[in-house]
């Protein structure tokens, strides 16, 4: 499989041993490694016994043991939003250990994006606008916009704020990637080129194929459809490693079905090109 689109989220671990054990198990599974592109951590960096950067180091060590440190990326999904100086300080504690992607909220100032760009030129910034456990109705009530409209609006405003403070030697764009649910993909793919002259990579949570239970996400889709609609990276976890026992779908069967769905999407992409 040439393109590996899967992001696995490692959330809810109580101690470093269980986290590292789970990551090691996945990295030793050849079928998972065939499709795995990014390891994503969020609450794991708050495990009490180890400081956040220490968790990053442990993950990187597991990759390095298997010579995968240049193949599988690490994503720090803290959805940071603070003043520019504080954000820079927080991020600087983590990025000694080869982390590659940082999620940042859209309400960060233009100077905040500029600080991150200048301090970590090799890091991809993923913009987070509207969380995927919110419903469309939530977005309409709070912002008067549909989720896809709100995300595109925030992309424009962030870029505008960044343009006011950057100079010619700085990166042209404030961010490299956008986090969105499957439901916003088509709208963003259709409208981005007219506004920005390019498309941004999409990281897409809310992946639940028909044999899986919905879970905590509100705006969901199957993996193949999400990729066809424009997702570059699909965030998954239980669909690969737990399956749906109540529906008599084992983890192994669910993983193989997911790989088949990914292959369908890649074949469709080849046909379109």
C-alpha positions as a Python dict, from the first residue, in 0.01 Angstrom:
ca = {
    (1, 'X'): (0, 0, 0),
    (2, 'X'): (176, 316, -122),
    (3, 'X'): (-31, 570, 70),
    (4, 'X'): (-74, 512, 443),
    (5, 'X'): (-364, 729, 560),
    (6, 'X'): (-432, 608, 914),
    (7, 'X'): (-381, 811, 1231),
    (8, 'X'): (-420, 604, 1548),
    (9, 'X'): (-527, 796, 1857),
    (10, 'X'): (-378, 673, 2184),
    (11, 'X'): (-611, 812, 2450),
    (12, 'X'): (-731, 709, 2794),
    (13, 'X'): (-418, 537, 2928),
    (14, 'X'): (-358, 552, 3305),
    (15, 'X'): (15, 481, 3306),
    (16, 'X'): (315, 485, 3073),
    (17, 'X'): (355, 105, 3071),
    (18, 'X'): (10, 41, 2927),
    (19, 'X'): (55, 317, 2668),
    (20, 'X'): (395, 193, 2551),
    (21, 'X'): (273, -168, 2551),
    (22, 'X'): (-22, -79, 2327),
    (23, 'X'): (193, 120, 2085),
    (24, 'X'): (450, -160, 2071),
    (25, 'X'): (177, -416, 2000),
    (26, 'X'): (47, -207, 1711),
    (27, 'X'): (393, -146, 1567),
    (28, 'X'): (455, -521, 1573),
    (29, 'X'): (135, -587, 1377),
    (30, 'X'): (232, -587, 1008),
    (31, 'X'): (-122, -512, 891),
    (32, 'X'): (-144, -203, 1109),
    (33, 'X'): (200, -82, 1000),
    (34, 'X'): (90, -116, 636),
    (35, 'X'): (-170, 157, 685),
    (36, 'X'): (-36, 357, 982),
    (37, 'X'): (103, 701, 907),
    (38, 'X'): (69, 895, 1234),
    (39, 'X'): (64, 822, 1607),
    (40, 'X'): (-160, 1078, 1780),
    (41, 'X'): (-142, 1159, 2150),
    (42, 'X'): (-352, 1395, 2355),
    (43, 'X'): (-430, 1318, 2720),
    (44, 'X'): (-137, 1073, 2735),
    (45, 'X'): (101, 1363, 2792),
    (46, 'X'): (-74, 1424, 3126),
    (47, 'X'): (2, 1079, 3269),
    (48, 'X'): (116, 1175, 3623),
    (49, 'X'): (427, 957, 3650),
    (50, 'X'): (598, 1102, 3341),
    (51, 'X'): (622, 1459, 3218),
    (52, 'X'): (467, 1521, 2878),
    (53, 'X'): (795, 1542, 2684),
    (54, 'X'): (897, 1212, 2842),
    (55, 'X'): (596, 1043, 2685),
    (56, 'X'): (700, 1180, 2347),
    (57, 'X'): (1047, 1037, 2397),
    (58, 'X'): (909, 693, 2487),
    (59, 'X'): (696, 686, 2172),
    (60, 'X'): (989, 794, 1957),
    (61, 'X'): (1203, 520, 2111),
    (62, 'X'): (947, 256, 2014),
    (63, 'X'): (955, 382, 1657),
    (64, 'X'): (1334, 394, 1653),
    (65, 'X'): (1364, 35, 1777),
    (66, 'X'): (1181, -75, 1462),
    (67, 'X'): (1346, 177, 1229),
    (68, 'X'): (1010, 346, 1178),
    (69, 'X'): (1100, 692, 1311),
    (70, 'X'): (1120, 834, 958),
    (71, 'X'): (812, 649, 835),
    (72, 'X'): (552, 707, 1107),
    (73, 'X'): (493, 1060, 1233),
    (74, 'X'): (398, 1175, 1582),
    (75, 'X'): (112, 1419, 1629),
    (76, 'X'): (74, 1623, 1947),
    (77, 'X'): (-299, 1686, 1957),
    (78, 'X'): (-330, 1943, 2235),
    (79, 'X'): (-539, 2189, 2032),
    (80, 'X'): (-336, 2470, 2185),
    (81, 'X'): (-482, 2816, 2226),
    (82, 'X'): (-298, 3071, 2437),
    (83, 'X'): (-102, 3393, 2406),
    (84, 'X'): (183, 3372, 2158),
    (85, 'X'): (461, 3360, 2416),
    (86, 'X'): (294, 3093, 2629),
    (87, 'X'): (215, 2878, 2328),
    (88, 'X'): (574, 2896, 2212),
    (89, 'X'): (696, 2793, 2558),
    (90, 'X'): (455, 2499, 2582),
    (91, 'X'): (541, 2367, 2238),
    (92, 'X'): (915, 2406, 2294),
    (93, 'X'): (903, 2151, 2577),
    (94, 'X'): (780, 1882, 2339),
    (95, 'X'): (953, 1925, 2008),
    (96, 'X'): (1292, 1788, 2101),
    (97, 'X'): (1171, 1437, 2023),
    (98, 'X'): (1082, 1440, 1655),
    (99, 'X'): (717, 1537, 1684),
    (100, 'X'): (592, 1632, 1341),
    (101, 'X'): (239, 1773, 1375),
    (102, 'X'): (92, 2016, 1628),
    (103, 'X'): (-278, 2101, 1653),
    (104, 'X'): (-363, 2464, 1726),
    (105, 'X'): (-702, 2627, 1778),
    (106, 'X'): (-820, 2889, 1532),
    (107, 'X'): (-859, 3159, 1799),
    (108, 'X'): (-482, 3191, 1836),
    (109, 'X'): (-348, 3532, 1736),
    (110, 'X'): (-157, 3599, 1416),
    (111, 'X'): (155, 3651, 1627),
    (112, 'X'): (97, 3312, 1786),
    (113, 'X'): (99, 3136, 1451),
    (114, 'X'): (405, 3337, 1351),
    (115, 'X'): (594, 3237, 1667),
    (116, 'X'): (525, 2870, 1602),
    (117, 'X'): (623, 2900, 1237),
    (118, 'X'): (952, 3070, 1317),
    (119, 'X'): (1046, 2854, 1613),
    (120, 'X'): (958, 2519, 1453),
    (121, 'X'): (996, 2555, 1076),
    (122, 'X'): (982, 2180, 1019),
    (123, 'X'): (660, 2123, 1212),
    (124, 'X'): (324, 2097, 1039),
    (125, 'X'): (52, 2309, 1197),
    (126, 'X'): (-297, 2156, 1195),
    (127, 'X'): (-580, 2404, 1241),
    (128, 'X'): (-870, 2307, 1469),
    (129, 'X'): (-1189, 2509, 1435),
    (130, 'X'): (-1498, 2308, 1537),
    (131, 'X'): (-1474, 1989, 1741),
    (132, 'X'): (-1628, 1674, 1598),
    (133, 'X'): (-1835, 1584, 1904),
    (134, 'X'): (-2049, 1892, 1834),
    (135, 'X'): (-2357, 1861, 1617),
    (136, 'X'): (-2451, 2075, 1320),
    (137, 'X'): (-2725, 2226, 1535),
    (138, 'X'): (-2466, 2322, 1799),
    (139, 'X'): (-2272, 2513, 1535),
    (140, 'X'): (-2580, 2690, 1400),
    (141, 'X'): (-2689, 2797, 1747),
    (142, 'X'): (-2347, 2920, 1857),
    (143, 'X'): (-2210, 3076, 1539),
    (144, 'X'): (-2500, 3107, 1295),
    (145, 'X'): (-2302, 2896, 1047),
    (146, 'X'): (-2294, 2536, 936),
    (147, 'X'): (-1975, 2354, 1050),
    (148, 'X'): (-1817, 2364, 703),
    (149, 'X'): (-1886, 2738, 676),
    (150, 'X'): (-1744, 2801, 1021),
    (151, 'X'): (-1425, 2609, 945),
    (152, 'X'): (-1369, 2788, 614),
    (153, 'X'): (-1442, 3123, 778),
    (154, 'X'): (-1184, 3053, 1050),
    (155, 'X'): (-928, 2949, 790),
    (156, 'X'): (-970, 3283, 615),
    (157, 'X'): (-951, 3486, 937),
    (158, 'X'): (-644, 3300, 1064),
    (159, 'X'): (-465, 3357, 736),
    (160, 'X'): (-564, 3724, 736),
    (161, 'X'): (-428, 3774, 1091),
    (162, 'X'): (-108, 3594, 998),
    (163, 'X'): (-61, 3799, 680),
    (164, 'X'): (-66, 4118, 887),
    (165, 'X'): (239, 4017, 1091),
    (166, 'X'): (452, 3796, 868),
    (167, 'X'): (733, 3914, 639),
    (168, 'X'): (843, 3782, 302),
    (169, 'X'): (1090, 3534, 453),
    (170, 'X'): (820, 3366, 662),
    (171, 'X'): (609, 3075, 532),
    (172, 'X'): (323, 3200, 316),
    (173, 'X'): (51, 3016, 507),
    (174, 'X'): (-26, 3015, 879),
    (175, 'X'): (-105, 2643, 880),
    (176, 'X'): (-51, 2331, 671),
    (177, 'X'): (-342, 2109, 765),
    (178, 'X'): (-705, 2135, 873),
    (179, 'X'): (-887, 1907, 1115),
    (180, 'X'): (-1247, 1847, 1009),
    (181, 'X'): (-1514, 1580, 1020),
    (182, 'X'): (-1605, 1379, 708),
    (183, 'X'): (-1913, 1595, 659),
    (184, 'X'): (-1711, 1911, 583),
    (185, 'X'): (-1464, 1761, 337),
    (186, 'X'): (-1644, 1817, 8),
    (187, 'X'): (-1727, 2180, 90),
    (188, 'X'): (-1369, 2262, 190),
    (189, 'X'): (-1219, 2083, -110),
    (190, 'X'): (-1451, 2276, -339),
    (191, 'X'): (-1390, 2622, -191),
    (192, 'X'): (-1026, 2624, -73),
    (193, 'X'): (-860, 2665, -414),
    (194, 'X'): (-1060, 2980, -491),
    (195, 'X'): (-969, 3143, -160),
    (196, 'X'): (-613, 3026, -103),
    (197, 'X'): (-489, 2907, -442),
    (198, 'X'): (-418, 2565, -292),
    (199, 'X'): (-567, 2286, -84),
    (200, 'X'): (-462, 2204, 270),
    (201, 'X'): (-411, 1850, 396),
    (202, 'X'): (-712, 1720, 588),
    (203, 'X'): (-700, 1523, 912),
    (204, 'X'): (-1039, 1363, 964),
    (205, 'X'): (-1175, 1213, 1287),
    (206, 'X'): (-1524, 1066, 1300),
    (207, 'X'): (-1442, 754, 1096),
    (208, 'X'): (-1696, 481, 1166),
    (209, 'X'): (-1777, 221, 904),
    (210, 'X'): (-2118, 55, 895),
    (211, 'X'): (-2011, -244, 1104),
    (212, 'X'): (-1898, -18, 1392),
    (213, 'X'): (-2089, 163, 1664),
    (214, 'X'): (-2098, 542, 1630),
    (215, 'X'): (-1905, 627, 1950),
    (216, 'X'): (-1859, 982, 2078),
    (217, 'X'): (-1838, 1151, 1739),
    (218, 'X'): (-2142, 1324, 1593),
    (219, 'X'): (-2044, 1387, 1229),
    (220, 'X'): (-1922, 1052, 1095),
    (221, 'X'): (-1851, 858, 775),
    (222, 'X'): (-1685, 540, 656),
    (223, 'X'): (-1314, 544, 577),
    (224, 'X'): (-1342, 496, 199),
    (225, 'X'): (-1597, 773, 156),
    (226, 'X'): (-1393, 1011, 372),
    (227, 'X'): (-1082, 950, 162),
    (228, 'X'): (-1275, 990, -163),
    (229, 'X'): (-1416, 1318, -32),
    (230, 'X'): (-1069, 1454, 43),
    (231, 'X'): (-932, 1318, 371),
    (232, 'X'): (-554, 1276, 363),
    (233, 'X'): (-540, 1128, 712),
    (234, 'X'): (-820, 938, 889),
    (235, 'X'): (-818, 915, 1268),
    (236, 'X'): (-908, 568, 1392),
    (237, 'X'): (-870, 349, 1696),
    (238, 'X'): (-1137, 102, 1801),
    (239, 'X'): (-1225, 12, 1443),
    (240, 'X'): (-873, -124, 1396),
    (241, 'X'): (-806, -270, 1738),
    (242, 'X'): (-1136, -363, 1900),
    (243, 'X'): (-1389, -419, 1625),
    (244, 'X'): (-1752, -446, 1731),
    (245, 'X'): (-1790, -746, 1964),
    (246, 'X'): (-2161, -675, 2014),
    (247, 'X'): (-2202, -707, 1639),
    (248, 'X'): (-1984, -1022, 1629),
    (249, 'X'): (-1706, -834, 1446),
    (250, 'X'): (-1363, -918, 1587),
    (251, 'X'): (-1072, -676, 1587),
    (252, 'X'): (-892, -880, 1321),
    (253, 'X'): (-1194, -889, 1091),
    (254, 'X'): (-1256, -517, 1140),
    (255, 'X'): (-891, -437, 1059),
    (256, 'X'): (-901, -644, 740),
    (257, 'X'): (-1230, -485, 633),
    (258, 'X'): (-1081, -142, 697),
    (259, 'X'): (-777, -225, 484),
    (260, 'X'): (-1011, -331, 203),
    (261, 'X'): (-1202, -3, 228),
    (262, 'X'): (-878, 197, 218),
    (263, 'X'): (-767, 5, -90),
    (264, 'X'): (-1099, 86, -259),
    (265, 'X'): (-1045, 456, -196),
    (266, 'X'): (-688, 444, -326),
    (267, 'X'): (-801, 266, -643),
    (268, 'X'): (-1070, 529, -695),
    (269, 'X'): (-808, 802, -654),
    (270, 'X'): (-584, 638, -914),
    (271, 'X'): (-874, 616, -1159),
    (272, 'X'): (-950, 985, -1113),
    (273, 'X'): (-589, 1078, -1182),
}
